[in-house]
Amino acid sequence: MESYREEIRRLAEPVVESEGMDLIYVECFRMKLRWLVRLYLDKDGGVTIDDCAEISNQLGDILDVHDIPPGPYTLEVSSPGFNRPIERDKDFIKFKGRDINVKVKEKLEGVRNFRGILIDLLDEKGDKILLVSVSGKSYRIPRELVTKAHLEETF
């Protein structure tokens, strides 16, 4: 499934960028009878319903031609919303100082979910490290262990 997600990103990114938007995040998973493909887009000034419809129309045809994912699927295209997913390195850098929720593959210091402030994304000899402050304690999270990350909006 990860390979479908990567392939969908590869096919979708040029389409999204040609329309002046950024592809923020791609989800692809198998449901009971069909696949769900979900894309989150962003642009300066925000994404409109018309933007989502345009990308959905263009990308639906491309996915059909490439048969990715194989079989029936539902395609959802939307803006990232308040709890915006973060996947790209440039987004981790962009949102430094913001509240974040990070989930990792395996426990670090006995913790698997980190909810705190994103301090930085470090590059240490080619290894990417997220620096997250949780209740005043700083955690160094290897980027390759991150399974999911998103902003935590507080009102």
Contacts in CASP RR format, 6 or more apart in sequence:
PFRMAT RR
TARGET T0000
AUTHOR 0000-0000-0000
METHOD contacts of the structure
MODEL  1
MESYREEIRRLAEPVVESEGMDLIYVECFRMKLRWLVRLYLDKDGGVTID
DCAEISNQLGDILDVHDIPPGPYTLEVSSPGFNRPIERDKDFIKFKGRDI
NVKVKEKLEGVRNFRGILIDLLDEKGDKILLVSVSGKSYRIPRELVTKAH
LEETF
1 28 0 8 1.000
1 29 0 8 1.000
1 30 0 8 1.000
4 28 0 8 1.000
4 35 0 8 1.000
4 68 0 8 1.000
4 69 0 8 1.000
5 26 0 8 1.000
5 27 0 8 1.000
5 28 0 8 1.000
7 66 0 8 1.000
7 68 0 8 1.000
8 26 0 8 1.000
8 28 0 8 1.000
8 37 0 8 1.000
8 39 0 8 1.000
8 63 0 8 1.000
8 68 0 8 1.000
8 69 0 8 1.000
9 23 0 8 1.000
9 26 0 8 1.000
11 59 0 8 1.000
11 62 0 8 1.000
11 63 0 8 1.000
11 66 0 8 1.000
11 68 0 8 1.000
12 23 0 8 1.000
12 26 0 8 1.000
12 39 0 8 1.000
12 55 0 8 1.000
12 59 0 8 1.000
12 62 0 8 1.000
13 23 0 8 1.000
15 55 0 8 1.000
15 58 0 8 1.000
15 59 0 8 1.000
15 62 0 8 1.000
16 22 0 8 1.000
16 23 0 8 1.000
16 39 0 8 1.000
16 41 0 8 1.000
16 55 0 8 1.000
17 23 0 8 1.000
19 51 0 8 1.000
19 54 0 8 1.000
19 55 0 8 1.000
20 43 0 8 1.000
21 41 0 8 1.000
21 42 0 8 1.000
21 43 0 8 1.000
21 47 0 8 1.000
21 51 0 8 1.000
21 55 0 8 1.000
22 41 0 8 1.000
22 42 0 8 1.000
22 43 0 8 1.000
23 39 0 8 1.000
23 40 0 8 1.000
23 41 0 8 1.000
24 40 0 8 1.000
24 41 0 8 1.000
24 42 0 8 1.000
24 80 0 8 1.000
24 84 0 8 1.000
24 85 0 8 1.000
24 87 0 8 1.000
24 88 0 8 1.000
24 91 0 8 1.000
25 39 0 8 1.000
25 40 0 8 1.000
25 80 0 8 1.000
25 85 0 8 1.000
25 86 0 8 1.000
25 87 0 8 1.000
26 37 0 8 1.000
26 38 0 8 1.000
26 39 0 8 1.000
26 40 0 8 1.000
27 36 0 8 1.000
27 37 0 8 1.000
27 38 0 8 1.000
27 39 0 8 1.000
28 35 0 8 1.000
28 36 0 8 1.000
28 37 0 8 1.000
28 38 0 8 1.000
28 69 0 8 1.000
29 35 0 8 1.000
29 36 0 8 1.000
30 36 0 8 1.000
30 69 0 8 1.000
33 72 0 8 1.000
34 71 0 8 1.000
34 72 0 8 1.000
34 73 0 8 1.000
34 74 0 8 1.000
35 69 0 8 1.000
35 71 0 8 1.000
35 72 0 8 1.000
35 73 0 8 1.000
35 74 0 8 1.000
36 73 0 8 1.000
36 74 0 8 1.000
36 76 0 8 1.000
37 63 0 8 1.000
37 69 0 8 1.000
37 73 0 8 1.000
37 74 0 8 1.000
37 75 0 8 1.000
37 76 0 8 1.000
38 75 0 8 1.000
38 76 0 8 1.000
38 77 0 8 1.000
38 78 0 8 1.000
39 55 0 8 1.000
39 59 0 8 1.000
39 75 0 8 1.000
39 76 0 8 1.000
39 77 0 8 1.000
39 78 0 8 1.000
40 78 0 8 1.000
40 79 0 8 1.000
40 80 0 8 1.000
40 81 0 8 1.000
40 84 0 8 1.000
40 85 0 8 1.000
41 47 0 8 1.000
41 51 0 8 1.000
41 52 0 8 1.000
41 55 0 8 1.000
41 77 0 8 1.000
41 78 0 8 1.000
41 79 0 8 1.000
41 80 0 8 1.000
42 79 0 8 1.000
42 80 0 8 1.000
42 84 0 8 1.000
43 51 0 8 1.000
46 79 0 8 1.000
47 78 0 8 1.000
47 79 0 8 1.000
52 77 0 8 1.000
52 78 0 8 1.000
52 79 0 8 1.000
53 77 0 8 1.000
55 77 0 8 1.000
56 75 0 8 1.000
56 77 0 8 1.000
59 75 0 8 1.000
59 77 0 8 1.000
60 75 0 8 1.000
63 69 0 8 1.000
63 73 0 8 1.000
63 75 0 8 1.000
82 151 0 8 1.000
82 153 0 8 1.000
83 101 0 8 1.000
83 150 0 8 1.000
83 151 0 8 1.000
83 152 0 8 1.000
83 153 0 8 1.000
84 150 0 8 1.000
84 151 0 8 1.000
85 148 0 8 1.000
85 149 0 8 1.000
85 150 0 8 1.000
86 92 0 8 1.000
86 95 0 8 1.000
86 100 0 8 1.000
86 149 0 8 1.000
86 150 0 8 1.000
86 151 0 8 1.000
87 149 0 8 1.000
89 121 0 8 1.000
89 128 0 8 1.000
89 143 0 8 1.000
92 118 0 8 1.000
92 121 0 8 1.000
92 130 0 8 1.000
92 149 0 8 1.000
93 120 0 8 1.000
93 121 0 8 1.000
95 118 0 8 1.000
95 151 0 8 1.000
96 118 0 8 1.000
96 119 0 8 1.000
96 120 0 8 1.000
96 121 0 8 1.000
97 117 0 8 1.000
97 118 0 8 1.000
97 119 0 8 1.000
98 117 0 8 1.000
98 118 0 8 1.000
98 151 0 8 1.000
99 115 0 8 1.000
99 116 0 8 1.000
99 117 0 8 1.000
99 118 0 8 1.000
99 151 0 8 1.000
99 152 0 8 1.000
99 153 0 8 1.000
99 154 0 8 1.000
100 114 0 8 1.000
100 115 0 8 1.000
100 116 0 8 1.000
100 117 0 8 1.000
100 118 0 8 1.000
100 132 0 8 1.000
100 149 0 8 1.000
100 150 0 8 1.000
100 151 0 8 1.000
100 152 0 8 1.000
101 113 0 8 1.000
101 114 0 8 1.000
101 115 0 8 1.000
101 116 0 8 1.000
101 149 0 8 1.000
101 150 0 8 1.000
101 151 0 8 1.000
101 152 0 8 1.000
102 113 0 8 1.000
102 114 0 8 1.000
102 115 0 8 1.000
102 130 0 8 1.000
102 132 0 8 1.000
102 141 0 8 1.000
102 146 0 8 1.000
102 148 0 8 1.000
102 149 0 8 1.000
103 112 0 8 1.000
103 113 0 8 1.000
103 114 0 8 1.000
103 146 0 8 1.000
103 147 0 8 1.000
103 148 0 8 1.000
103 149 0 8 1.000
104 112 0 8 1.000
104 113 0 8 1.000
104 114 0 8 1.000
104 141 0 8 1.000
104 145 0 8 1.000
104 146 0 8 1.000
104 147 0 8 1.000
105 145 0 8 1.000
105 146 0 8 1.000
105 147 0 8 1.000
106 112 0 8 1.000
106 145 0 8 1.000
108 139 0 8 1.000
108 141 0 8 1.000
108 145 0 8 1.000
109 139 0 8 1.000
111 134 0 8 1.000
111 139 0 8 1.000
114 132 0 8 1.000
114 134 0 8 1.000
114 139 0 8 1.000
114 141 0 8 1.000
115 134 0 8 1.000
115 152 0 8 1.000
116 132 0 8 1.000
116 133 0 8 1.000
116 134 0 8 1.000
116 135 0 8 1.000
116 152 0 8 1.000
117 132 0 8 1.000
117 133 0 8 1.000
117 134 0 8 1.000
118 130 0 8 1.000
118 131 0 8 1.000
118 132 0 8 1.000
119 131 0 8 1.000
119 132 0 8 1.000
119 133 0 8 1.000
119 138 0 8 1.000
120 130 0 8 1.000
120 131 0 8 1.000
121 128 0 8 1.000
121 129 0 8 1.000
121 130 0 8 1.000
121 131 0 8 1.000
121 143 0 8 1.000
122 128 0 8 1.000
122 129 0 8 1.000
122 130 0 8 1.000
122 131 0 8 1.000
123 129 0 8 1.000
127 142 0 8 1.000
127 143 0 8 1.000
128 142 0 8 1.000
128 143 0 8 1.000
128 144 0 8 1.000
129 140 0 8 1.000
129 141 0 8 1.000
129 142 0 8 1.000
129 143 0 8 1.000
130 140 0 8 1.000
130 141 0 8 1.000
130 142 0 8 1.000
130 143 0 8 1.000
130 146 0 8 1.000
130 149 0 8 1.000
131 138 0 8 1.000
131 139 0 8 1.000
131 140 0 8 1.000
131 141 0 8 1.000
132 138 0 8 1.000
132 139 0 8 1.000
132 141 0 8 1.000
133 139 0 8 1.000
END
